[in-house]
Amino acid sequence: AAVNPHVLRTRELARVGLQSKLNTEDPMRQLVYRVHPLPEAMLDYVWDYGRLTDADEASYIRNMLATGLLPELAALLVIESQRYLRRVEEDCSVSLRDVRRFRILASWFFETRQKRAAADAAVATGGASEWWITRRARSLGYTPDLLRTRSSEEQAVLLALAHSYYVRLASSERRAEYRR
């Protein structure tokens, strides 16, 4: 288990989502982590290991994603996403837990896409009704072929990136910058 340091936030918290239940008077809200005191008997067993260097973190990420979908591309995108979120948010806003979440989501999106492949093929050939294409999508000219311009692996990686990193960005400006 990790012991989190008593560190104050360097940036103001983003105002996203429901704000009515926030306790703005809570002094722990100003801390990066919620910190509870350790018993004095534990203090002899606490060491400060610091933070991984960028090179070490990149190596860990590459190893974690080596057996997943599009390992080189996924690792590059995740490494850049981690760097971007650290730059625009707190240094501690991302961790290797986010990489694990990305990997799980990418795998899930890919497997789900594979399960839907037969249904999509039936729709594309006209063998089934186009119930999933809304009237608005048809009016904009979207077709099943246009929706599938990327491979299933690429779709899974992009969706996992969106769920792991993109949705965490509070402003549309930051989201636009992230997409570049």
N, C-alpha and C positions, 0 to 999 in steps of 0.2 A: 504494500500500500504506500501511497505517496503522502507526504506531509506538505501542504501548500503554505507558502510564505504569506506573511501579513503585508500585502502590497496594495497601495492605493491605485485606483484607475487613473490613467493619464489622459483619457478622452471621455467625453460625456457619453452616457448611454443613449443609444438611438431610440427614438420614440416610434416604435412599431407595434402594431396590434392593439389589443385591448389595454388601455391604460388605467381604467377605473379601479382595478384591484391592486395597483402598485402602492406599496407603503413607502412613500418618499421620505419618511422620517427615520427609516431603518438605517442605523449607522453602518451596517454591514453592506449596504447597497453601494457604498463608495469603494469597497474592496474588490479586487479582481476575483478572489475566491472567498467563499464563506469560510471563515477561520474560527475554529474552536480550540481553546487551549488544550495542550497535551498535559497529561499528568507528569509531574516532575520526575517520576521514576523512569519515564520513557525518554527523557531528554538526552541521556547518555547514548542512546541507540539511534540518534538522528544524524544523518550526514547530508551535506548539500552536494548533490551530484551535478548541479547546474543544468544547463539546457544543451541539447544536441547541437552540434554545429550544422550549418546548412548542408555541407557535404555528407555528414553522417546521416542526417535526416533523409536526404535524397537517396542514399544507399539503402536505408531501411525501406523507403517507399518502393524503390525498384524491386527489392526482394519480396515485399508483401504482394506486389502486383505481377510478379514474374510468371505465375501460373494462371493468370486471369485472361480476360479478353484484351486483345491488342496491347500487350504488356508495355511496349516501348512508348506508344502514343499515350496510353492511360497514365503511365508514370510521369511523362513530361507534363501532361495537363494537370495532374494532381499536384505535382511539385510547384508549378506556376500558380495554381489556385491557392495553395498553402502560403506562398510568398505574398500573393496579392492580399489575402485576408489579414495576414500579419501586418502588412503595410498600412491598410486602411482602418483596421480595428486594433485591438490590443495584441501584444506579442503572444499572449497566451490564448488567443481566440481559436486557434486550431491546434490539433495534436494528431498523433498517430491513430487515435480513435476515429477521427474523421476519415482516414485512409481505409481503415477496416470497414466503416460504414459504406464508403464508396464501393469497395470491393463486393460487399454483400448485395448492395443495390444493383450494381452492374450485372452481377450474375442473375439476380432475380428478374431484372428487366429482359435480359437475353432469353432466359428460360420461358418467361411469359410470352415473349414475341414468337418463340419457336412453337409454342402451343397454339398460338393464334394464326400461324402461317397457313394452315389448311383452310380456315375460314376466310382469310384474306384472299387466297388464291381463288376460292369459289366466287367471291365478290368481284374480283378483277376479271374473271372470265364470264361474268354475267350469270353464273350458275346459282346465285343466291340473291336475295333482295339486298338493296343497299340501305338497310335500316340504320346503319351507323353513320352514314353521311348525312348531315343535317341539310335542311333546305338552304340555310345561309352558306354553308360550305359549297354547295352546288352552285349557288348564285355567284360565288367568287371564283368559280372555275376549278376548284380542287377536285382531284380524282384520286383513286387509290394509287395509281402510278406516281402521281406528283407527291403524294404523301410518303412514298417509299424511295426517295432519292438517295438514301444512305443505306449501307448494309445493316443487318440486324445488330452486329457487333458495335458499329459506330453509334447506332441509335441507343443501345444500352449504355454505352460509355457517356454519351451526352446527357441522357436522362439522369444517370447517377451523379454526374457533375452538377447538374441543375439542382437535384435534391440535396446533395451534400454541401454545396458551397453557394450557388447562385441565390437561392431563396433566403439565405441568411443576410444578404445585403439589404440595408434599410431603404436606400434611396434609388430612384431610377437612374440618377447620374452614375452612381457606383456600379449599378448593374450594367449600364451601357459601357462603362470603362472596362468592366470584367469581360464582356463579350469581345472586346478588341483583341 
